[in-house]
Amino acid sequence: MNAMLDNTVLDKLMINEAYFTHKHIQLFQDSCLKTNLFDKDFVDLTVTSPPYNVGIEYNSNDDELNYEQYLDFSEKWLSNCFYWTKPQGRLVMNIPLDKNKGGQRAVGADLTKIAQKIGWQYHSTIIWNEGNISRRTAWGSWLSAAAPYVIAPVELIVVLYKGDWKKTNGSKISDITKEEFMTWTNGVWTFNGESKKRIGHPAPFPRELPRRAIKLFSFVGDTIFDPFCGSGTTLIEAELLNRVGVGVEIDANYCELAKNRILKEVEKIEAFIN
């Protein structure tokens, strides 16, 4: 573990009791809709995949809101993340391109507009090509121009920032290789999604997503945050990449899942190193 990492940030967060603390990770069982959960300006980079409002069962989370309620929910958590983020901090959110359940909705565009209204600056959108076109189950009007559906096997990774884009705070130490930088600054990322069955969560994202985001958009020693921590993927990558990881997850079962995954993955790497 890099010597520059310390628990100063985590010590300050102890105004709230953590569900789980390990090395440079803290996980809180709570709701990210509570603004007073943390003090302001502690996050360098948020990497998250918020609930998609597509009827997926998330245990404690109601993921079957009507669309206006969903946008209100999104505005609340995006506002809180803005409050918790340092100047020059970034937010990377993995969201759908669109939604066709209950009517066609441009989810990605709507959430980006909401974020900008809050004060987030828009930087770019990365297209994540999952290659899951085989999962398509409906074409609308089959072989007819009457009402065909167009389904894209991609998701969006929207990159936002607070204040200035150029990052002048933090350690200024990057751990990204030339090959990674050249590949990841291309706006189309192609890698497979994660298995729900293997992880035990209805909507896990693959470790490759936070790994790329953390190395590309943060310095070594920065504080990485995930307000919808789920199975703990972002925190695992934060710890393994010499960052401080802070997560919030409302569901106790997923907190326990995240805790067990973090312990398993971090200890696996430590055993390999030793």
Secondary structure, 3 states (H helix, E strand, C coil): CCCCCCCHHHHHHCCCCCCEEECCEEEEECCCCCHHHCCCCCEEEEEECCCCCCCCCECCECCCCCHHHHHHHHHHHHHHHHHHEEEEEEEEEEEECCECCCCCECHHHHHHHHHHHHCCEEEEEEEEECCCHHHCCCCECCCCCCCECCCCCEEEEEEEECCCCCCCCCCCCCCCCHHHHHHHCCCEEECCCCCHHHHCCCCCCCCHHHHHHHHHHCCCCCEEEECCCCCCHHHHHHHHCCCEEEEEECCHHHHHHHHHHHHHHHHHHHHHHC
